[in-house]
Amino acid sequence: MEQVVLLAEDGSAIGVEDKAVVHHADTPLHLAFSSYVFDSSGNTVLTRRALHKKTFPGLWTNTCCGHPAPGEDIARAVVRRLRDELGMAVSAPELLLPSFRYRAEMDGIVENEMCPVFRVLTDDDPAPNPDEVDSTERVAWSKFAADVLDGTREISPWSRLQVAELVKLGPDPLDWPVADRAGLPKAVVSSPLQ
């Protein structure tokens, strides 16, 4: 049974809960991550969430989201989910937004997460797992970001908020600085990937 790490307001771990039951109308604050895969040309891979998912079905979003298991290194969790959802072999994730947090609701189901954001590099083509991903699209970051910010591209609420923060890092996603890990929530288990 997949579990998520429950968080206090200061980002420290206060327990675990089964992922299958944690998301509802009053979802407790928990630990997650988001990742954006970029190829060597600076394009990003977007995914459309599977239509049968409990939370935010059918929504277009960033490349991959997920939850580190209790005691799991968060960077390893990013790699695991990219492999499981998209079949992609990737470089070591690079931390971009260590303290990103959001709350969003759709059809009475709430997401409530401290959700560090990572950049991942690969030229691999995705091979979507239909249990997780309906479809994918590779787009130029500059066009994607502009369309999200001016409202012409529909995207998940968390990705819209993340894009607004990511564009502050500069126009070229391959040149964005790696963030200080000290900004991560206290509950994050993290060590550099070898």
C-alpha positions, 0 to 999 in steps of 0.5 A: 500500500502506497503511503504519503508523509503527513506534515505539520505547518513547519514542514516536519513529519507528523505521520503517514497515511495511505495514499488511497484515502488521504485525498478528500474534501479535507485533505491533510497537508502532506509531502509531494514533489513536481518535476519538469523534464527538459530535453537538450533543446529546452523543450518540456514534456507535459502530461495529461493525467489519466481520465480515471485518476481520483484527483484532477483526472484528465488535466494537463500538467507538468511532466510528473508529480508524486509523493516520496514514500516514508523514508525515501530520498525525494530525488530518488522518488522523482526518478522512480515516478518518471520511470513508472509513469513515463518509462523515462531514463533521466539524469539526477533531479535538480532542485528548483523551488524547494519551498513551493506549496499549494492547495487546489480543489476539483470536484470536491477533492483537495490537494494540499501539499508542500511540493518541491519542484525539480528539473530533470534532463533527458532526450528520451521519449516518454512511454506513458503508463496508461494507469497514470498518464493519458497522453503527452506533449513536448513543447518549447518552454518559452511558448508554454510559459507564455501561454500559461501566464496569459491564460491561453493554455489550460494547465493544472492549478499547481503547474500554473503557480509553478510556472509563475515562479519558474519564469523568475529564474530566467528565460532558459530553463537549462540555465536556471540555478539549482536551489539550496536544499536548506529550503526544503521542508523539514520532513524531506529525506534527501541526499545527493544521488550517486 
